[in-house]
Amino acid sequence: MSQHFSSPPRLILGEGALEQLSNELPQLGTKVLIVTDPGIVAAGILEIVTGVLNDSGLEITVFSDVVGNPDVSTVEAADKARSNSGADILVAIGGGSSMDVAKAVAVVATNGGTIADYEGVDKFTSTPLPVIAVPTTVGSGSEVTKGAVITNAATHVKMVIVSDLMFAKIALLDRRVVAGLPGRIAATTGMDALTHAIEAYVAKGANPVTDAINIGAIELIGQNLVAASKGDEDALYQMLVASSMAGIGFHDAGLGAVHALANTLGAHFGVHHGTANALFLPYVMDFNVSSAPARFARIARALGVDTTGMDDEQASLAAAAAVHQLAADTGVPRKLSEVGVSEDAIETLAKDALVQADLPGNPREASLEDLIDLYRKAL
């Protein structure tokens, strides 16, 4: 059976990465719409980026109303700002929400209609407007993936829009934009990146190229996540790089049950995506051990677990324990009850999770009863 690997956008990383904007953007267009959120504005990160662009000669408009778990209405508002400004380039500054909104606007701008028209894989044909991504969190990986996740508020479904045409042109990884990242956000987005890498490493679509990238990401995250959650600036930058690696590693390998459970939770309750992934990751790892013990044993070693004397099953269980410990050490929520979810919501959540696009990639088949049980374990 053939396997696939899609080349991600060009990465520019390290000191001075942002300064490359002035060189790159004029080659793509003349008017820029920056897509971001109020937190980025308040943190002064928007000012850093616009300061770099002051001498570029480009006309710049800012849309800063992106919200977490953005829905169709957010995309429509951002697209209206693009239309009014005449922007022909999109620069996304922020976490996954801002980057997904920018990519969605880029699609609608050249294909018409609403982003809901393009749910699924390869549902549009016209090349989107160019997108430059400046990630400011350490988890989503959207800067290097070929899709966007947008909530349909009417159906409580997180729509996935995917196409090789949706890659950003360039992703800029600059340590300045994560230097002051709050520990809470570093922890939850970092757990998001870890989920991407672990799920993709054991997913049905994994291949030797994605394996190498995902194991490398897991190692970096294991070494830096706790320090990053405590504000260590070098660890934050290493996590930024690891997040992009995990994004590259999952978009062809696929994901699994953690994302099926987490996406449904986010659509119904608005729970931050990284938080939701952190809640379910160790339980799903335990559930999947029997399907890929050698792979989970390799994950344990990548996380720094000494597996000497352990067989693959024991090492696999140690991998899940290590993830539990990372969650505890970084202070992310550990139970659904901490984010306002009660037992009476579980059956509805499980039914919706059962039809999530990520579930078929899971290495072990999960029934409705299995998903109900996984939600209850996290309760």
Secondary structure, 3 states (H helix, E strand, C coil): CCCCCCCCCEEEECCCCHHHHHHHHHHCCCEEEEECCHHHHHCCHHHHHHHHHCCCCCEEEEECCCCCCCEHHHHHHHHHHHHHHCCCEEEEEECHHHHHHHHHHHHHHHHCCCHHHHCEECCCCCCCCCEEEEECCCCCCHHHCCEEEEEECCCCEEEEEECHHHCCCEEEECHHHCCCCCHHHHHHHHHHHHHHHHHHHHCCCCCHHHHHHHHHHHHHHHHHHHHHHCCCHHHHHHHHHHHHHHHHHHHHHCCCHHHHHHHHHHHHHCCCHHHHHHHHHHHHHHHHHHHCHHHHHHHHHHCCCCCCCCCHHHHHHHHHHHHHHHHHHHCCCCCHHHHCCCHHHHHHHHHHHCCCCCHHHCCCCCCHHHHHHHHHHCC
